[in-house]
Amino acid sequence: MENPEEKHELWDKAIERYGEAIGYNANFYPAYANRSTLYWNKGEYSKAREDRLRAWEIYPDMALDPDTYRDPKGAWSGMVIQDPISALNRILDSYDYLEYDESNSEGIVKLRVKVKDDFLDAERDSQVMIHIKNELEIATDRFYIPILNPVSGSPSEEERDKKWTFFTLHEKERPRRIGSE
């Protein structure tokens, strides 16, 4: 959809529908969070922040802390939540030696990333796994635990960091913050 007027009309209709959902259940945090994104897209930043804060009040474990989203030039510019597989593929575009391994993944709860065959002999760093995990969590508003594949034999940690061929990101329930109920 390339016509900006059509986009805005659809956003307005969706905002209205989320308002109706909130009218039925004032504690339905996904409606606030999604409406917040639409307001943001329209440039209505104060309404976006207000809805995001309300969603945060209802469900404090949301990954996007509203205090980090003070203005349109801040961290909120990447707020649009993406589906995990699309987000992972977008992230992996920055790593020429890695690819999403769909055949060994399980939906969005177990995402396998592997080293491409042409790069199996190349040196690599396991810290990239943490960077990818962090980017994926920001893009998807989900929580993942990275698990590096076992390396045959009993290699040193340094050797394991250079010889891994895949890692898996397992979706887990977000840990609760101390003091939250």
C-alpha positions, 0 to 999 in steps of 0.5 A: 500500500503506497498511498499515504492517505489509505495508510492513515485511513487504515490506521484510524480504523485500527485505532478505533477498533483498539479503542472498542476493545479497550472499551470491552476490557480496560485491562487488555494491554495488547490493544494499548500497545498496538494502538500506541504503535499506530499513534507513533506511525501517525506522528502522534507521539504523546498519545503513543506514549500515553498508550504505551505507559498504560500497557506497561502499567497493566503488564509490567513485563513488557520488554519496551520500557516506556521511560526509554521512549521520551521523544521521536528521536530516541530509542522508540524509532525501532518500536514496531514489533516484528515476527521473530522469523522475519526479524531474525532474517533481517538481523542475519543480513548483517552476517554474511556467514550465518543463515536461518536454519528453518529445517531445524527450527521449531516455529518461533520458540526454537530458532536455529542459526547456522554457519553457511557451508562456505564459511565452516573453516572460517574463524568466528566469535560466539559473542555474535550469538549474544548480539543477535539474541539482543537484537531479536528481543528488541525487534520482537518483544520476546525473550530468548535464551541462546544455546551454543551447539556442542563441539566434538571432543573437549575443546578449550573455551577459546577453541569452542568459540571459534569452531561452533557451527550453529546456535539455537535461540529458545523462547522462554517466559520473561523473568520477572523483575524483583519487586514486581507481582 
